[in-house]
Amino acid sequence: MNHRTLVDCALILLFVVFGLIPFDKGRLRAPWARLVFLLVAAIGLLWALFHLAMHLRAFAPAIDSSRPRLVVSSAVGGLLLGLVVSLILSGQLLGKSREAPGA
């Protein structure tokens, strides 16, 4: 098993955990932020699974498709990065702590 396969497995685990973040009852988040969390998790999971399948040679695409595959993969990576940066800049990544009643 090479290092790219391990990185892809780590990314799959990261995106699954990232998808569970909006369900934390101890934090308040905007509804759009919950949607962005789930969108990043779903797209990222598919992206990482595609890369894992490519590295494990689960399918063999045509030689002519290598350039478009690289462009689409880079665009998806940029989309994911942009969505995460939007969560960071808006302050929704960490959310606001839910205060205990009566405190």
N, C-alpha and C positions, 0 to 999 in steps of 0.2 A: 504494500500500500504506500503510495507516494504522498508527499506533503500536500499536494493540491486536493487529494481526496479527503484528507483530514481537515483541511480548511473548509471544504464544502460541507462536511458533516457538522463542523462547528457553526457554520452559517445557518444550517437548517435548525439546529438547536437554538441559536440566537433569535431567529425569526419566530419560532414557536413561543419562546419566552416573551418576545416583544409583543406578540398578539395577545398574551395574557395580562399585560400591564393595565389596559383600561378597565379590567374587571376588579381592580383593587378597590375595596369599599372604604378604605381609609383616606382616599384622595378624591378631591373634587376636580373634574375636568369638564371642559365645554363639550357639547355633543359632537361638534365637527372634529374635535381632537380624537375622540373615541373612534370615529369613522376613519380618520387618517391612520391611527394605530393599526386598525384591522386591515386597511388597504395596504399599508407597508408590509404587514406580516404575510398577507396572502400573496402579493406580488413577489416579495422577497423569497418566500418559500418555494414558489414555482421557479424563480430564477436560480436559486441554489440547487434545486432538484435537477433542473436542466443541465447545469454545469457538472453536477455529480454524474449524471448519466453520460455526459460527453467524456469525462475523465475515466469512467469505468468501461467505456466503449460499448454501452448498451445498445446504441444504434450508430450507424455510419452514414452521416449525411454526405451529399455529393461534394466533390472538391470545389465546384463553382460556388457553393453557398458559404464559403468561409468568410468572405468579406461582408456580405449582408448580415451574417450571424454575429460578427464582431461589432458591427454598427448597432444592431438592435440590442445586443447585450450591454454595450456602453450606454445606450440611451436609457435602458431600464435601470442600470446602476445609477445614472445621473438623476433619474426621476426619484428613486428611493432616497438618495442623498438629499435632494431638494425637499422632499416631504419631511424627513427627519430634521433638517435645518429649520423648517417652518415650525415644527413643534418646539424646538429649542428656543428660537427667537420669540415665540409667543408666550413662553413660560409654561406651556401645557405638558412638556415632557415629564416634569416632576409633579405638576398639579399643585393644588393647594391642600394643605392638611385639613382634614375634617375635624372640627373641634367637638369635643365631648359635650353632650347636653348638660346644662347646668354649670358649665365652667366659666 
